[in-house]
Amino acid sequence: MIGPSSDVAGIIAHLETLRSEENILGMARFGIVTDRAIGISNPEMQKIARAVKRDHGRALDLWRTGIREARMLAIYTADPTALTPAEARGWAEDFASWEIVDTAADLLTETPFWQQLVADFAEDDREFVRRTAFAMIAGAAVHRKQEPDETFIAYLPLIEAHSADPRNFVRKAVNWALRNIGKRNRTCHAPALALAEKLAASPDKTARWIGKDAAKELSGEKLLARLRA
């Protein structure tokens, strides 16, 4: 059994007992990097995280193993109040999969320095690091409910600036960020929809796709009814 006192070696040994080659093949089909994967589903990883509890130092050691499941567990059990900017940037150096990025983005938006990370990561030309910036905006728009709406409206120019990045994992995250800002509430909806419509008319193919897709969702009757309510 594993628990709060389990060390990295014990946790890795437990993870190996759950190895599934079938799951590894399935993950690969979804674009998850599996060269160092054990093949454990995320719901199962979340159960393991609840069993071992939060331990920031151990999380940093789990990350260093390079094993996909150990890194997911590191994200689930790290302490966002203890995470330092240097540690966050160190993890970003290893980002090579949308799954790790999107899971880490939720943790990073809980840090007090999340907005600085967004700014830094957006300027980084590496595909998965730049994706992190927009995944963070998308997540924060939903989860940081006490954040002023102006914080998210102020990210619209950043979204526009990177709307022509044609790389798959960037363009999808830029689109995601725009849609989530627009869905946040009525205050954010109008400027987000305006940008979506502007991008939809862009001569750039990527920006046009981002704009059309976002405008379609932000103009939907179901969403508009929720925002009116």
N, C-alpha and C positions, 0 to 999 in steps of 0.2 A: 504493500500500500504506500501511496505517496501522500504527503501532507505539508503543512507549513514549514516543518523542519527539514524537508528533503533538500539535498544539495543538487547541484547541476548534474553530476554523474548519475545520481539515483533517478533523477527525472528523465534523463536521456535513456537510461536503461528501461524505464517504464514505457517511454514512447516507443522504443524498439519492439516491445512485446505487442504493440498495436499495429505494426507495419502491415500495409496492404498494397500489394503491387497493382491490384485492380483499381484502387482509388488513385494511385499515382498516374496510371494511364488516363483515367477520367479527368484528373486535374490538368494534365497536359493538353487535353482537348479544349479546355477553357482558357488556354493561354497562360496558365500558372507555371512558373519556372519550377521544374521538378528534379533538377540534377542532384539536389541534396534534400529531397523530400522523403518522408516516411509514409505519407499517405493517410493522414488522420484528418477527418472532417473538422470544419471550424466549430460546429456545435459540440463535438467531443472535446476539442481543444478548450472551449470555454468552460466545460465541466472540469477539466483538469486544472484550469486557472483558478476556479473557485475552490478546488481542493488544496492547492498549494499556497493560496493567498498571495497578497501583494508583498514583494520584497525587491526593493529597487536595485540593491547591489547584485543580487542573484540574477535579476532581469538583464543587467548589463553583461554578466557572464554568459547567460543563455544566448544572448545576441551574438557574442563572439564565436560561438560554435559554428555559425554559418548554416546550421540545419534549419530548413524551412519551418518545421513545427516548433523548434526551440525559439526561433525568432518571433513567431506568432505568440508564443507563450510569454516571451519577453515583453512584447507590446501590451498584452493583457494584464501583466503583473507589475509593470513599471509604475512608478509614482510620478504623476505629472508635476507635482509640487516640488519634487526632488530632482527631476530631470534638468540638466543644465543646457544652455544653448550649445555648448561644445559637444555634449553627448548627442543632442538631437542632430546636429550637423554631421557628426561622425556616423550615425546610423544612415543618414541620407547618402553618404558616400557608397553605401552598400545596396541602395535601392535598385532592384532589377526586375521587379514584378509588380503588376498593378495591384495584386491582392495584398502584398505587404504594404505597398504605398497607401492604399485606401484604409487599411486597418490602422496603420501608424498615424495617418492624418487625424483620426478621431482623438488619439492620445495627444498629439501635438497641439490641437486646438484647445486643450485643457490647460496648457502652460500659460504663465503670465506674459510670455514673450512671443506668443503665437503670431502676432501681426508682423513682427520683424522677420520671423521665419518665412511667412508668406512672401514678403517683399524680396528676401534673399533668394528663395527657391524659384520664384517667377523669373528672376534675372538669370538663373542658371540654365545653360542651354541643353543640359542632359535631359533626355526625354522623361525619365521617371522622377527626376528631381523637380522639373517644372510641373509635371502632373501633380506632385504633392501640394504645390501652392494652391492649385485650383480645387483639388480634393478637400483641402483644408477650408477654403472659402465655402464650398458646398456644404460641408459638415457643420461649420460654425453657423451658417445661416439658419440651420434647423435647430441645433443644440444649444447655442449661446443665446438663450431667450432674453437675457437681461442686457445684452449688448445693444447699444443704440442703433437704430435703423441706418443712421448716417454712416456707420462703419461699413455697412454692406453696399450702400449706394455709392460710396467712395471707391469701391472696387470695380465699378463698371468700366471706368477708363482702362484699368489693367486688363480686364476681360477683352475689351475692344483691341487693345494693343497686341494681344497674343491670339486674336481670333483667326489669323492667317497661318498659324503654325499647323502644317498639314499632318503632322505625326499622329497616328491613331490614338495613342494614349493621352496625348495632350489635348487634341481637339475635343475628345469626348469629355474630358474633365472641365475644359473651358465651357462647353455647353451645359454641363451639369451644374457648374457654379452659377451661370446665368439663370438657369431655370429655378434653382433653389432660392436665389435672391428674389426672383419674381414671385415665388410662391409663399414667401415669408409672411407678408401681410399687404394690405392695400397701399401703405406708404411706399413699400419697395416695389410693388407690382408695376406701377405706371412707368417709372424710369427704366426698369428692366425690360418691359415690353417695348418701350420706345427704342432701346438699343437693339433688341432682337429684330425689330422691323427694319432698322437701319442696316444691320448686318445682312438681313435677307435680301436686300437690294444691292449688296456689294458686288463688285466685279470679280472679287476673289472667290474661288470655288469653296474653299474651306470655311471662310467667314459666312458665305451664303448658306452653307449647310447648317452651321451653328445657329444662324439667325432664323432660318425657316423652321427648324426643329423646335427651337425655344419658343418662337412666336406661336406655333401651333398649340403647344401645351399651355402657354400663358393666356391664350385666347379661348381656351376650352370652357364650355358652359359650366361644367362641374366645378372647376377651379374658381371661376368668377362668382358662382353662387356661394361657395365657401367664404370667399373674401368679403362678399357683401354681408354675409351673416356675422 
